[in-house]
Amino acid sequence: MLRLATWNVNSLKARLPRVEEWLDEVQPDVLCLQETKLADTAFPHLTFQERGYECAHHGEGRWNGVAILSKVGLADVRAGWDDEGEADPEARILWATCGGIRVACVYVPNGRSLDADHYQYKLTWLARLRRTLDTLEDPSTHVVVCGDFNVAPDDRDVHDPAAFAGETHVSEPEREALARLEDWGLTDVFREHYDAGGLYSWWDYRRGDFHQGRGLRIDLVLASASLLPRARSVLIDRNARKGKQPSDHAPVIVDFEME
């Protein structure tokens, strides 16, 4: 069994003790982190190596940042876009092969508002990710694209769809961009196991949203067709959102039965 998890930690420096405790308890084989908010030189490699993880990090300092930790190998690491286009000024995507799976850890731009330049950047970013998928051999290979997508796939993933009308995370262009990733051959593993709404991975710190159940499901694990039937369980770990100084996101955990 290979346990893969993704978690937006909203500052690894602030959350490192919680991440250490969570790793010791949950024991994932592969952990993808987003929003580390660290420069590469500040990433705590030794802390994770002591727990048996190889580490790759793509950071810029104060904002963004993605990392992959693996106990099952870490090969062909690629940070940023692997194409002939302009370099992304923000550290938002990291690839590595772990245990026979090509893993992409992504932190999709937030978008901010529908009339913001950052929203167009978000749509362009997602389109570039789709083109990157096209460069892979084919969708029959073991591929996982996971992380904070900043998109709620449908209204089941939003606590109050009417309240989000006209805002980012739920707009049709964003959802269509996400659907184009799935058209390549990826599937939202969570939705293969749970059809019900009301299950979220992010809750605003304000207004007691976590305790009131007002959240969004925007942290996703998208798996290729060869991996999908191997997914034996999927869980949003709400316990990691509780306690002192939590991230505003909860980890998503998938167990794959591998040969």
N, C-alpha and C positions, 0 to 999 in steps of 0.2 A: 504494500500500500504506500502510495506517495501522497503526503498531505501538503497541499499548497494553500497559502493564505495571502490575502492582500489587505493592506491597512494604511489609510492616510493618518499619520500620527500627529500632524499639525505641530511640527517642531520636534525633531528627535532629541535635541538638547534638553528641552523641557520635559520630554516624555520618556527619556532613556530608562530610568528605573522601572517604569511601568512596562516598557517593552521587554526588558530583561525578565521580569517576573512572569510575563505572559509567555515568553518563549520557554521558560522552564516548565510551565504548567501544560502548555498545549503541544509543544514539541513539533512544530511544522518542519517538513523537510525543505520547503522553499517558502520564503517570505518576501513579498514585494511591498516596499514601503514608498509612500508618496508624501510630499510636502515635508521633507527632512529639514529644509531651511538651513543647510550646512554647506560650506565649501568642501571640496574633496579632501583638502588637507585636514579638515576638522572631523571627518567621519571616524567614528570609534571602532575601527577594524578589530583591534585587539579584544574589545569587549565581546564581540560576536565570535571571533576565532576561538576564544576560550570555550565557547559552547559548541564548537565543531563546525562553524559555518565559514565557507568562503564568501567573500563579499565583493560586490561591485557597486560603485556609487557614481552618480552623475549629478553634481550640484553646482550652485552658483553663489551660495552664501546666505543672504538674508531671506530669499524667497524660493519657492518651488523645491526642486530636488527629488530624485528618485533613486531607489536602491534595490538590489536583489541579494538576498542571503540564501545560501544553498548548502545542504549537507550531502547532496547527491551529484556534485560536480558543477562547475561553472566554466563553460567554454564559449568561445566565439562571442565575447562581450562586445557590444557596440552601443555607444552612447550617442544620442541625438539621431538625426536623420541620416540614413545611409543612401543618399541619392545625390544627384548633381545640382540640387537646388541650394538656395541660400541657407546658411546655418541658422538654426533657431536660436534667438538670443536668450531663450528661457530653457531651463533644464527640466524636460517633461517626458522623456521617453528613454528607456534603457532595455536592451535586448541581451539575453544570454540563453545558452542551452543547458538545461538542468535535468538530469535523469532521463535523457532522451526526449525532453519536451522543449520546443523553442518557445521561450517565455518573453513576452513584452510587458514591462511594467510602465503604465502610462498615468500621467496626471494631466488630464484634458483641461484646457483653459476654462475658466469660469464663465466668461462671456459678459458678466456685469449687468448689462441691460441691452435690450434689442436694438437700440440706436447707437450703441457704443462701438468704437473701432475694435474693441476686444471681442465683441460678439462675432464680427467678421473674421477675426483671427481664429476664433474657436472653430468656425465652420471650415475655414481653410486648413486648419490643423487636422481636423477629422478627415477631410478629403485626402490630405497627404498620407495619413495613416492607411487609408484604403488603398492608395497607390502603392504604398510600401508592401502591403499584403500581396499585391499582384506580382511582386518580384520574388516571392517565395516559390518554391518548387511547385506545389499544388496544395489544395486544401485537405488532401488525404494524409499529409504529414501531421505529426503531433504538434499542435500550436495552441498556446493559451495567450490571450491578450487580457490583462486584468489591471485593475486600479480604480482610481477615482475618475469617472467619466464626466462628472458634472452634468449628466443627463438622466432624467427619470424616464425609463423606456416607455411606460404608458401610465394611464391615470391610476392604476392599482398601486403605483409606486409613489403616490403623492397623497399626503394626509387630507388635503383639501384642494382639489384641482381648481375650483372656482377662484380660490384666493391667489392662485399663481397665474391666472390668465394674463397674458401680455407680458410675462416675465421669462427670463432665461430658465434653463433646465427642463422646460416642458414645451418649448416652441416646436412647431412642426418641422422647420428646417433642421433643428438639432436632432430630433427623433428620426428624421429621414436619413441624416448622416450616419447615425448609429445603425439604422436598418441596412445601410449599404455595407457596413462591416459584416453584418450577419449574412448578407447576400453572397459575400465571398465564400462563406462556408463556416462561419462561427455561430455558436448558439449560447445564449444566456443560460448557464448551468442552473442557476437558482430557479428560473422559471420552468425548467424541466422537472423540478421536484416539488415546487409550490405554486399553486394557481391563485391562491387567495391574495387579496390586497392587505394593506395595513402592516406590512413587514418592511422595516426601513433600516438603513445603515448610517444615516446622518441625521442629527438633530441640532438645531441652533442652540447655542449656549443660553440665549436670552429667554425670558418668560417661562422658564421651566418646561421647555418643549419636550425634552426627553421624558420627563415624568408624566406629561400630558399626552404622550403618544403622537406628537406633531412632528413628523419626519419625512424624509425622502429616501428612496432607495436609488443611490447613484454610484455605489461601489459594486463593480460587476466583475465576474469571471466569465469570459467568453472563450469557449473551447471548440476546437475543430471536430469534424464528424468522427474522426478516428478515436478521439478521446471521450466524446460525450457518453457512450455506453459504459465507459470505465468509471464514471463518476458515481460512487456508491453513496455519498452523502454530501450535503452542503448545509452550512450553518452560518448565520449572522450572530457573532458572539456579543450579545448585548451586555454581558457582564463586564466587558472591557470598557464600556462607556460609563460605567458607574464608578463611584469612589472619588478620591481626591485628584484634582487636576487631570481629568481624562481628556483625550482627544474628543473632538466633536463627531468623529466617525467611529464605527465599530468594525472590527476585522470581519472579513468573509473567508470562510474556510471550506475547502473542497478536498475530499479524499478520493484519489484515483487508484483503482486497482491496476497495477502495472505488472508486466511479465517479469 
